[in-house]
């Protein structure tokens, strides 16, 4: 079975962080790669299994790629992820963005 379909995911946000939940049944943490590239959270995963029974063999292949744009006020170094029971949970903490200060310019 070959699968390269969209994976279900949800995002919730509050004042302190953004939380992402991705359903990834059958994947192990070694098959999942999570990076931050150009203000995007990039999820790449590849799965391959092979089972043999008597004269029959069963193969399962799957892959997924997901890119999510991150807001400016996230701290990429504080992102945490956990894969448990086929569900990947990612937490990205928000940081306070320094607002641009107002400067008075003298007109001569």
N, C-alpha and C positions, 0 to 999 in steps of 0.2 A: 504494500500500500504506500503510495507516494502522496505526501500532503505538503502543500506550500500555500496555505490559505491564511486568511486574516485570523488573528487570534483575538478573543474577547478581552477587553481591558476597560478599566474605569479609573477616573481621577477624581479625588476630592481635595478641597483646599480650605484651609482656615488661616487665621492670622499668623500662625507659627510655622506651618509647613504645607507641603503638597504631598499627598499620598497617592501612589499608583498601585493598582492591583491588576495582575495579568494572569489569566488562567492558562497554565502550561502543563496539562496532564501528560505524564510519561517522561518528562524531561528531568534530568538530574542537574545539580548545580555545576558540575563540570562541563555540561553541554551549553550552558548559558553564559554569554559575555555581555557585560553592561559597561558602557563608556559614556563620557560626555565629550561631544565634538561640536565645536562652533555653536554653542548655546543650545544644543539639542541632546536629549538623552537618547542613546542608541542602544537598542536591544537586538542582539543577534543570537540565534540558537539553532543547533542542528542535532537531530536525533536519528539514531540508526540502531535497530535491533534485529537479531536473527535467531529464530528458534527452530530446532529440528526435532521431529518426532517420527519415528519409523522412516518411511520413504518420503515424507512430506517435510517441506521447510516453509516457514512463514517469515516474511521480512516486513519490516516497518521502517519507513523513512519519513522524516519531517524536517521542516526548517521554517523559521520565522524571522522576519526583520521588521522592526518597529522604530520609528523616529518620532520623538515628541519634542516640540519647541519648549524650551524652558524660559520662564520670565527672568527679567534682569535681577530680581531680588533674591535669587537662590544662591546658596553656597555649595558649589560642586564638590568641595572637599568634605562636606558633611553628609553626603548622600550615603544611605545605608540600604542594603537589599538582603532579603531572605527568601529562599525557595523552600517551601514546606508543603507536603501533601498536594503537589501539583499546582500550587499557587505562589506566584512571585509577588512579594510585597516590597515596594520601594518607598522610602521616606526621604524627602529632600527639604532640609530646613531653610527657612527664609532668613534673610539678613536685612538690616535696616539700610536702605539706600540713602546716601547723603544727597540731600536736595542741593541744587546749585544755589550758592549764596548770591545775594544781590550786592552789586558793587555800584557805588555812585561814581560817575565819570564826570570829571570837570571839563566843561566846554570852554575853550579859550577864544 
